[in-house]
């Protein structure tokens, strides 16, 4: 009986140790500085994606914020993100209709931007062009187009 109790205690200690190690995963802060607000009205929509296949899909956003615009620059902090690969997309909803307005060809009429400030040519950038690797607290800059 003593051996069974000892084995049970040993097993419980191992499980507790494994749980403690996995729950100690370090989390990081991502600070995003966004520049070039030409109009001081409307709202900023900013989305963080953590999967390539989800990038730019509204129903697959990992984290997001919606903030009012009152100055030409804005700083947003996403706290406690696990280590990983992320891509950020953002737009300035100047007329506050809750969407990014586009013209007949689908070209945005309101300011927008992506992490890494990729060159935009013949369509929006990919996750690969926009991704960042978060392995420590990090600060990035996005310039609206």
N, CA, C and O of each residue as an XYZ file, in Angstrom:
580
protein
N       0.823     -1.199      0.000
C       0.000      0.000      0.000
C       0.872      1.271      0.000
O       0.564      2.264     -0.658
N       1.980      1.192      0.771
C       2.870      2.347      0.823
C       3.483      2.632     -0.544
O       3.701      3.790     -0.901
N       3.761      1.578     -1.308
C       4.331      1.765     -2.644
C       3.328      2.441     -3.572
O       3.716      3.288     -4.377
N       2.074      2.093     -3.481
C       1.035      2.704     -4.321
C       0.900      4.182     -3.985
O       0.793      5.020     -4.881
N       0.905      4.499     -2.710
C       0.798      5.901     -2.299
C       2.033      6.674     -2.766
O       1.914      7.799     -3.251
N       3.200      6.082     -2.622
C       4.432      6.727     -3.065
C       4.420      6.960     -4.578
O       4.799      8.036     -5.040
N       3.988      5.962     -5.346
C       3.883      6.124     -6.800
C       2.868      7.205     -7.162
O       3.102      7.997     -8.074
N       1.754      7.237     -6.457
C       0.736      8.265     -6.710
C       1.303      9.660     -6.447
O       1.092     10.576     -7.242
N       2.017      9.819     -5.340
C       2.610     11.119     -5.010
C       3.669     11.517     -6.037
O       3.748     12.677     -6.439
N       4.478     10.551     -6.456
C       5.494     10.820     -7.465
C       4.859     11.227     -8.789
O       5.301     12.182     -9.429
N       3.837     10.511     -9.191
C       3.114     10.835    -10.429
C       2.488     12.226    -10.340
O       2.576     13.005    -11.289
N       1.858     12.543     -9.211
C       1.242     13.858     -9.014
C       2.278     14.969     -9.075
O       2.027     16.030     -9.647
N       3.444     14.722     -8.485
C       4.508     15.721     -8.512
C       4.996     15.961     -9.935
O       5.264     17.100    -10.320
N       5.111     14.886    -10.719
C       5.534     15.025    -12.124
C       4.522     15.831    -12.926
O       4.899     16.715    -13.696
N       3.263     15.535    -12.752
C       2.205     16.278    -13.460
C       2.230     17.749    -13.052
O       2.116     18.631    -13.903
N       2.376     18.015    -11.773
C       2.425     19.401    -11.293
C       3.625     20.134    -11.880
O       3.515     21.301    -12.255
N       4.773     19.457    -11.963
C       5.972     20.068    -12.533
C       5.773     20.397    -14.013
O       6.118     21.491    -14.459
N       5.223     19.462    -14.764
C       4.967     19.691    -16.193
C       3.994     20.843    -16.380
O       4.211     21.691    -17.245
N       2.941     20.894    -15.599
C       1.967     21.977    -15.703
C       2.621     23.316    -15.372
O       2.367     24.314    -16.047
N       3.450     23.342    -14.349
C       4.127     24.588    -13.961
C       5.057     25.072    -15.055
O       5.150     26.277    -15.290
N       5.746     24.169    -15.726
C       6.658     24.559    -16.801
C       5.910     25.110    -18.000
O       6.346     26.099    -18.589
N       4.794     24.496    -18.378
C       4.047     24.965    -19.545
C       3.290     26.252    -19.247
O       3.057     27.047    -20.157
N       2.905     26.474    -18.004
C       2.159     27.687    -17.689
C       3.075     28.895    -17.514
O       2.590     30.016    -17.362
N       4.400     28.682    -17.533
C       5.345     29.778    -17.381
C       5.760     30.374    -18.722
O       6.759     31.090    -18.792
N       5.023     30.094    -19.771
C       5.361     30.632    -21.087
C       5.418     32.150    -21.003
O       4.483     32.794    -20.526
N       6.508     32.703    -21.463
C       6.690     34.153    -21.414
C       5.789     34.827    -22.431
O       5.651     34.364    -23.563
N       5.182     35.917    -22.017
C       4.316     36.702    -22.890
C       4.972     38.046    -23.160
O       5.736     38.554    -22.340
N       4.665     38.617    -24.319
C       5.340     39.835    -24.754
C       4.340     40.918    -25.131
O       3.175     40.642    -25.417
N       4.820     42.153    -25.125
C       4.007     43.303    -25.533
C       4.435     43.745    -26.932
O       5.624     43.822    -27.240
N       3.447     44.029    -27.760
C       3.693     44.558    -29.097
C       3.172     45.986    -29.136
O       1.969     46.218    -29.016
N       4.074     46.938    -29.305
C       3.717     48.351    -29.387
C       3.722     48.753    -30.857
O       4.702     48.540    -31.570
N       2.611     49.338    -31.298
C       2.471     49.730    -32.705
C       2.283     51.236    -32.766
O       1.331     51.779    -32.204
N       3.202     51.905    -33.456
C       3.099     53.344    -33.693
C       2.585     53.541    -35.108
O       3.181     53.055    -36.070
N       1.483     54.252    -35.227
C       0.892     54.504    -36.544
C       0.977     55.989    -36.838
O       0.638     56.826    -36.002
N       1.441     56.302    -38.050
C       1.696     57.685    -38.433
C       0.919     58.082    -39.681
O       0.435     57.243    -40.441
N       0.821     59.389    -39.861
C       0.256     60.028    -41.045
C      -1.270     60.069    -41.075
O      -1.882     59.799    -42.108
N      -1.879     60.406    -39.945
C      -3.315     60.664    -39.957
C      -3.491     62.070    -40.520
O      -3.098     63.050    -39.887
N      -4.070     62.167    -41.688
C      -4.256     63.468    -42.324
C      -5.533     64.150    -41.843
O      -5.646     65.375    -41.894
N      -6.482     63.362    -41.380
C      -7.727     63.911    -40.842
C      -7.858     63.447    -39.396
O      -7.574     62.293    -39.076
N      -8.288     64.350    -38.533
C      -8.396     64.030    -37.116
C      -9.834     63.687    -36.738
O     -10.338     64.124    -35.704
N     -10.475     62.912    -37.576
C     -11.831     62.436    -37.327
C     -11.859     60.934    -37.552
O     -10.904     60.358    -38.074
N     -12.934     60.318    -37.165
C     -13.109     58.899    -37.442
C     -12.439     58.003    -36.431
O     -12.080     58.427    -35.332
N     -12.274     56.733    -36.830
C     -11.727     55.720    -35.937
C     -10.657     54.903    -36.643
O     -10.664     54.737    -37.862
N      -9.744     54.405    -35.836
C      -8.692     53.523    -36.319
C      -9.083     52.090    -35.991
O      -9.368     51.766    -34.838
N      -9.095     51.246    -36.994
C      -9.331     49.815    -36.821
C      -7.993     49.123    -37.008
O      -7.338     49.293    -38.036
N      -7.589     48.346    -36.020
C      -6.313     47.650    -36.114
C      -6.514     46.185    -35.723
O      -7.084     45.875    -34.677
N      -6.032     45.299    -36.591
C      -6.220     43.860    -36.395
C      -4.880     43.144    -36.373
O      -3.983     43.443    -37.161
N      -4.762     42.195    -35.454
C      -3.567     41.354    -35.346
C      -3.972     39.938    -35.744
O      -4.944     39.384    -35.231
N      -3.214     39.374    -36.660
C      -3.458     38.002    -37.123
C      -2.281     37.129    -36.714
O      -1.131     37.567    -36.754
N      -2.571     35.897    -36.323
C      -1.499     34.987    -35.911
C      -1.401     33.738    -36.788
O      -0.648     32.815    -36.480
N      -2.167     33.715    -37.883
C      -2.110     32.579    -38.805
C      -2.154     33.080    -40.240
O      -2.939     33.965    -40.582
N      -1.309     32.506    -41.060
C      -1.217     32.898    -42.474
C      -2.568     32.755    -43.175
O      -2.982     33.639    -43.924
N      -3.248     31.644    -42.928
C      -4.515     31.385    -43.625
C      -5.659     32.299    -43.158
O      -6.697     32.372    -43.815
N      -5.475     32.984    -42.044
C      -6.524     33.880    -41.526
C      -6.310     35.340    -41.914
O      -7.195     36.169    -41.701
N      -5.155     35.663    -42.478
C      -4.787     37.062    -42.722
C      -5.830     37.791    -43.559
O      -6.226     37.339    -44.633
N      -6.262     38.936    -43.029
C      -7.224     39.854    -43.640
C      -8.650     39.303    -43.678
O      -9.496     39.863    -44.374
N      -8.934     38.245    -42.965
C     -10.303     37.735    -42.859
C     -10.914     38.298    -41.573
O     -10.419     38.040    -40.476
N     -11.988     39.064    -41.724
C     -12.582     39.749    -40.571
C     -13.025     38.803    -39.467
O     -12.954     39.159    -38.291
N     -13.471     37.624    -39.812
C     -13.955     36.687    -38.797
C     -12.837     35.835    -38.204
O     -13.107     34.954    -37.387
N     -11.596     36.078    -38.596
C     -10.458     35.285    -38.118
C      -9.409     36.137    -37.409
O      -8.267     35.704    -37.255
N      -9.777     37.334    -36.980
C      -8.847     38.235    -36.305
C      -8.473     37.651    -34.936
O      -9.339     37.214    -34.177
N      -7.182     37.652    -34.639
C      -6.698     37.139    -33.355
C      -6.976     38.146    -32.233
O      -7.540     37.785    -31.200
N      -6.581     39.403    -32.434
C      -6.843     40.484    -31.484
C      -7.087     41.758    -32.282
O      -6.569     41.914    -33.388
N      -7.876     42.665    -31.721
C      -8.128     43.928    -32.424
C      -8.414     45.046    -31.434
O      -8.706     44.813    -30.261
N      -8.319     46.267    -31.947
C      -8.719     47.457    -31.195
C      -9.344     48.439    -32.172
O      -8.981     48.491    -33.347
N     -10.287     49.215    -31.662
C     -10.912     50.304    -32.415
C     -10.758     51.549    -31.551
O     -11.226     51.591    -30.413
N     -10.096     52.564    -32.107
C      -9.771     53.746    -31.314
C     -10.145     55.027    -32.053
O     -10.042     55.078    -33.279
N     -10.577     56.065    -31.333
C     -10.849     57.357    -31.972
C      -9.540     58.046    -32.352
O      -8.498     57.810    -31.741
N      -9.613     58.889    -33.356
C      -8.442     59.632    -33.835
C      -8.573     61.096    -33.418
O      -9.549     61.768    -33.753
N      -7.563     61.577    -32.677
C      -7.545     62.982    -32.252
C      -6.200     63.645    -32.509
O      -6.027     64.833    -32.233
N      -5.238     62.876    -33.040
C      -3.903     63.414    -33.287
C      -3.301     62.743    -34.513
O      -3.846     61.757    -35.010
N      -2.180     63.268    -35.007
C      -1.597     62.765    -36.255
C      -0.826     61.459    -36.087
O      -0.448     60.838    -37.080
N      -0.588     61.034    -34.847
C       0.091     59.768    -34.569
C      -0.683     59.037    -33.481
O      -1.345     59.655    -32.647
N      -0.588     57.718    -33.501
C      -1.292     56.917    -32.496
C      -0.395     55.759    -32.075
O       0.273     55.149    -32.910
N      -0.380     55.458    -30.781
C       0.363     54.317    -30.259
C      -0.620     53.354    -29.619
O      -1.438     53.738    -28.783
N      -0.526     52.101    -30.026
C      -1.399     51.043    -29.529
C      -0.507     49.948    -28.963
O       0.515     49.610    -29.562
N      -0.878     49.397    -27.829
C      -0.106     48.306    -27.238
C      -1.014     47.078    -27.093
O      -2.080     47.134    -26.479
N      -0.557     45.985    -27.671
C      -1.202     44.693    -27.462
C      -0.337     43.968    -26.439
O       0.816     43.636    -26.714
N      -0.896     43.727    -25.266
C      -0.140     43.138    -24.161
C      -0.319     41.617    -24.100
O      -1.330     41.067    -24.538
N       0.676     40.979    -23.553
C       0.627     39.553    -23.236
C       0.373     38.649    -24.439
O      -0.481     37.763    -24.391
N       1.115     38.877    -25.505
C       1.032     38.004    -26.673
C       2.087     36.910    -26.548
O       3.221     37.192    -26.162
N       1.735     35.674    -26.867
C       2.751     34.623    -26.837
C       3.750     34.789    -27.980
O       3.462     35.423    -28.996
N       4.912     34.210    -27.788
C       5.938     34.207    -28.835
C       5.314     33.625    -30.100
O       4.607     32.619    -30.044
N       5.579     34.263    -31.242
C       5.019     33.747    -32.474
C       5.180     34.694    -33.635
O       5.879     35.703    -33.548
N       4.518     34.353    -34.728
C       4.546     35.146    -35.959
C       3.195     35.816    -36.105
O       2.153     35.171    -35.992
N       3.221     37.128    -36.358
C       2.005     37.926    -36.452
C       2.071     38.829    -37.679
O       3.149     39.114    -38.199
N       0.911     39.269    -38.127
C       0.817     40.300    -39.157
C      -0.293     41.254    -38.735
O      -1.310     40.837    -38.180
N      -0.085     42.536    -39.004
C      -1.029     43.560    -38.577
C      -1.573     44.286    -39.792
O      -0.829     44.641    -40.706
N      -2.877     44.501    -39.789
C      -3.491     45.354    -40.806
C      -4.301     46.420    -40.081
O      -4.843     46.182    -39.002
N      -4.373     47.583    -40.683
C      -5.069     48.688    -40.050
C      -5.668     49.605    -41.107
O      -5.180     49.675    -42.235
N      -6.725     50.303    -40.730
C      -7.248     51.344    -41.608
C      -7.910     52.435    -40.779
O      -8.366     52.204    -39.659
N      -7.950     53.622    -41.357
C      -8.551     54.786    -40.724
C      -9.934     54.986    -41.346
O     -10.059     55.421    -42.490
N     -10.952     54.665    -40.579
C     -12.342     54.828    -41.023
C     -12.736     56.292    -40.809
O     -13.322     56.648    -39.786
N     -12.408     57.118    -41.779
C     -12.578     58.567    -41.662
C     -14.055     58.936    -41.471
O     -14.375     59.790    -40.644
N     -14.941     58.305    -42.220
C     -16.360     58.666    -42.152
C     -17.154     57.836    -41.133
O     -18.375     57.971    -41.049
N     -16.485     56.996    -40.374
C     -17.074     56.195    -39.294
C     -18.277     55.349    -39.739
O     -19.288     55.270    -39.042
N     -18.144     54.722    -40.908
C     -19.230     53.831    -41.348
C     -18.917     52.362    -41.039
O     -19.668     51.473    -41.439
N     -17.817     52.107    -40.333
C     -17.476     50.764    -39.890
C     -16.840     49.869    -40.933
O     -16.761     48.655    -40.741
N     -16.382     50.449    -42.038
C     -15.733     49.636    -43.069
C     -14.703     50.466    -43.822
O     -14.722     51.696    -43.785
N     -13.808     49.766    -44.501
C     -12.823     50.424    -45.352
C     -13.486     50.688    -46.706
O     -13.784     49.755    -47.452
N     -13.711     51.949    -47.010
C     -14.356     52.302    -48.283
C     -13.380     52.112    -49.436
O     -12.208     52.476    -49.341
N     -13.880     51.537    -50.524
C     -13.069     51.310    -51.722
C     -13.779     51.874    -52.940
O     -14.979     52.148    -52.908
N     -13.017     52.043    -54.016
C     -13.624     52.514    -55.257
C     -14.141     51.314    -56.064
O     -14.164     50.188    -55.566
N     -14.542     51.557    -57.274
C     -15.117     50.535    -58.152
C     -14.195     49.331    -58.341
O     -14.668     48.200    -58.457
N     -12.886     49.568    -58.374
C     -11.906     48.504    -58.601
C     -11.417     47.860    -57.303
O     -10.553     46.984    -57.336
N     -11.957     48.284    -56.173
C     -11.548     47.712    -54.889
C     -10.347     48.388    -54.261
O      -9.810     47.895    -53.269
N      -9.918     49.503    -54.817
C      -8.784     50.249    -54.262
C      -9.291     51.103    -53.098
O     -10.267     51.838    -53.253
N      -8.642     51.015    -51.941
C      -9.106     51.770    -50.769
C      -9.138     53.281    -51.005
O      -8.230     53.861    -51.601
N     -10.224     53.896    -50.513
C     -10.355     55.350    -50.561
C     -10.009     55.974    -49.209
O      -9.923     57.196    -49.087
N      -9.813     55.134    -48.203
C      -9.448     55.612    -46.876
C      -8.041     55.098    -46.550
O      -7.616     54.074    -47.083
N      -7.314     55.815    -45.669
C      -5.947     55.414    -45.337
C      -5.888     54.013    -44.715
O      -6.771     53.630    -43.948
N      -4.849     53.262    -45.051
C      -4.668     51.900    -44.561
C      -3.175     51.614    -44.430
O      -2.345     52.367    -44.939
N      -2.844     50.528    -43.749
C      -1.448     50.149    -43.614
C      -1.297     48.733    -43.107
O      -2.256     48.117    -42.641
N      -0.071     48.221    -43.204
C       0.256     46.861    -42.779
C       1.597     46.869    -42.058
O       2.427     47.750    -42.281
N       1.799     45.886    -41.199
C       3.101     45.744    -40.559
C       4.163     45.550    -41.645
O       3.889     44.959    -42.689
N       5.342     46.037    -41.400
C       6.483     46.044    -42.330
C       6.326     47.063    -43.455
O       7.230     47.196    -44.280
N       5.227     47.774    -43.513
C       4.999     48.775    -44.556
C       5.369     48.244    -45.945
O       6.163     48.868    -46.649
N       4.804     47.102    -46.344
C       5.180     46.519    -47.638
C       4.730     47.403    -48.804
O       3.782     48.180    -48.693
N       5.425     47.260    -49.896
C       5.041     47.967    -51.117
C       3.742     47.364    -51.630
O       3.624     46.144    -51.751
N       2.781     48.203    -51.927
C       1.477     47.739    -52.406
C       1.462     47.845    -53.928
O       1.622     48.926    -54.494
N       1.266     46.701    -54.575
C       1.222     46.687    -56.033
C       0.246     45.595    -56.463
O       0.433     44.425    -56.128
N      -0.759     45.962    -57.177
C      -1.736     45.011    -57.725
C      -2.390     44.163    -56.617
O      -2.473     42.940    -56.736
N      -2.836     44.803    -55.575
C      -3.525     44.079    -54.520
C      -2.833     44.188    -53.181
O      -1.702     44.666    -53.088
N      -3.518     43.743    -52.150
C      -2.954     43.848    -50.804
C      -1.773     42.904    -50.611
O      -1.632     41.925    -51.343
N      -0.920     43.197    -49.622
C       0.239     42.330    -49.375
C      -0.180     41.006    -48.747
O      -1.292     40.864    -48.237
N       0.727     40.052    -48.797
C       0.483     38.742    -48.200
C       0.896     38.754    -46.730
O       1.511     39.705    -46.247
N       0.547     37.692    -46.043
C       0.978     37.499    -44.657
C       2.506     37.490    -44.575
O       3.092     38.076    -43.664
N       3.137     36.826    -45.529
C       4.606     36.730    -45.548
C       5.234     38.117    -45.677
O       6.225     38.405    -45.006
N       4.678     38.973    -46.522
C       5.216     40.327    -46.701
C       4.996     41.202    -45.469
O       5.753     42.141    -45.224
N       3.965     40.891    -44.703
C       3.581     41.729    -43.569
C       3.969     41.160    -42.211
O       3.772     41.831    -41.198
N       4.504     39.971    -42.155
C       4.688     39.314    -40.860
C       5.847     39.897    -40.051
O       6.806     40.451    -40.589
N       5.710     39.745    -38.739
C       6.780     40.058    -37.796
C       6.941     38.849    -36.883
O       5.996     38.090    -36.667
N       8.129     38.682    -36.357
C       8.393     37.606    -35.404
C       8.478     38.247    -34.025
O       9.321     39.109    -33.777
N       7.600     37.818    -33.141
C       7.567     38.356    -31.787
C       8.220     37.347    -30.848
O       7.658     36.287    -30.574
N       9.415     37.685    -30.357
C      10.135     36.814    -29.432
C      10.610     37.596    -28.210
O      11.279     37.053    -27.330
N      10.254     38.879    -28.172
C      10.564     39.777    -27.058
C       9.608     40.961    -27.199
O       8.937     41.096    -28.223
N       9.543     41.811    -26.188
C       8.743     43.025    -26.350
C       9.258     43.742    -27.592
O      10.466     43.844    -27.804
N       8.344     44.231    -28.400
C       8.755     44.807    -29.678
C       7.930     46.054    -29.995
O       6.782     46.190    -29.573
N       8.549     46.953    -30.746
C       7.875     48.165    -31.199
C       8.009     48.234    -32.721
O       9.102     48.076    -33.265
N       6.873     48.475    -33.405
C       6.903     48.608    -34.854
C       6.225     49.911    -35.254
O       5.502     50.518    -34.464
N       6.471     50.334    -36.507
C       5.886     51.559    -37.042
C       5.124     51.221    -38.322
O       5.611     50.480    -39.176
N       3.934     51.775    -38.436
C       3.153     51.627    -39.651
C       2.840     53.026    -40.163
O       2.343     53.873    -39.422
N       3.134     53.255    -41.423
C       2.830     54.542    -42.064
C       1.626     54.316    -42.967
O       1.665     53.494    -43.883
N       0.553     55.060    -42.694
C      -0.670     54.904    -43.492
C      -0.456     55.403    -44.911
O       0.270     56.369    -45.146
N      -1.105     54.724    -45.855
C      -1.021     55.085    -47.276
C      -2.320     55.727    -47.695
O      -2.473     56.110    -48.854
